[in-house]
């Protein structure tokens, strides 16, 4: 479980570095989106037959980072629209 949290943090940090522009997400939000990205990437890799969802493999890692980048982009878009509607 601790390894899963660390992997989620690493994946969230990588996704945050890859995502263009300045992000206004907290480190907790980055961790949570990294964890969700890990689950999504692991599930897709498992569905493609690369191993268990809990195993660390290259395809699962790449898919997890891609999923986290997309999630961070969506979260930033939602946060930006809320900031605009408040002002």
JOLIN-V422758 format. One record per pair of residues at least 4 apart in sequence whose ideal C-beta (glycine too) atoms are under 8 Angstrom apart, sorted by the first residue. I is the first residue (numbers start at 1). J is the second residue. Records with the same first field share a line. If there is no record, write none. Layout:
I: J, J
//
This chain:
1: 5
2: 6
3: 7
4: 8, 35, 38, 54
5: 9, 31, 35
6: 10
7: 11, 34, 38, 56, 64
8: 12, 31, 32, 34, 35, 37, 38
9: 13, 30, 31, 34
10: 14, 34
11: 15, 34, 35, 37, 38, 41, 61, 64, 65, 68
12: 16, 30, 31, 32, 33, 34, 35, 37, 68, 72
13: 17, 30, 34
14: 18, 65, 68
15: 19, 30, 33, 34, 37, 65, 68, 69, 71, 72
16: 23, 25, 30, 72
18: 65, 69
19: 23, 69, 72, 73, 76
21: 76
23: 30, 72, 76
24: 76, 79
25: 29, 30, 33, 72, 75, 76, 79
26: 30
27: 31
28: 32
29: 33, 75
30: 34, 72
31: 35
32: 36
33: 37, 68, 71, 72, 75
34: 38, 64, 68
35: 39
36: 40, 67, 68, 71
37: 41, 64, 65, 66, 67, 68, 69, 70, 71
38: 42, 64, 68
39: 43, 53
40: 44, 63, 64, 67
41: 45, 60, 61, 62, 63, 64, 65, 66, 67, 68
42: 46, 53, 54, 55, 60, 63, 64
43: 47, 53
44: 48, 60, 63, 67
45: 50, 51, 53, 57, 59, 60, 63
46: 50, 51, 52, 53, 60
48: 59
50: 57, 59, 60
51: 55, 57, 60
53: 60
55: 60
56: 60, 61
57: 61
58: 62
59: 63
60: 64
61: 65
62: 66
63: 67
64: 68
65: 69
66: 70
67: 71
68: 72
69: 73
70: 74
71: 75
72: 76
73: 77
74: 78
75: 79
76: 80
77: 81
78: 82
79: 83
80: 84
81: 85
82: 86
83: 87
//
